Amino acid sequence: MIKLRACRVCKRVTEEQKCHGDTVLEWKGYIYILNPEKSIIAKKAGINQVGEYAIKVR
């Protein structure tokens, strides 16, 4: 089973140990941004790249 991790800095969900900062296993919620230019959720969350993101990272 693959354990997904979330970056503490950018909240991107990944399998890697590092992203823009350390990654952690403790995160909640999951969103996938397809078009950050038109997404209201992406703008409110400060996301400007397509990808998978955690809603809350501990």
SULTADA-V947653 format. One record per backbone hydrogen bond with DSSP energy under -0.5 kcal/mol. NH is the residue of the N-H (numbers start at 1). CO is the residue of the C=O. E is the energy in kcal/mol with one decimal. If there is no record, write none. Layout:
NH CO E
NH CO E
This chain:
4 2 -0.7
5 14 -3.8
6 24 -2.4
7 12 -2.1
8 22 -2.4
11 7 -1.1
13 52 -2.5
14 5 -3.1
19 21 -2.2
23 17 -1.4
24 6 -2.5
27 25 -1.0
28 56 -2.9
31 53 -2.8
33 31 -0.5
33 51 -2.8
34 32 -0.6
38 35 -1.1
39 35 -1.2
43 39 -1.7
44 40 -2.3
45 41 -2.1
46 42 -0.9
47 42 -2.8
51 33 -1.7
53 31 -3.0
54 11 -2.9
55 28 -1.1
55 29 -0.6
56 28 -2.5
58 26 -2.3
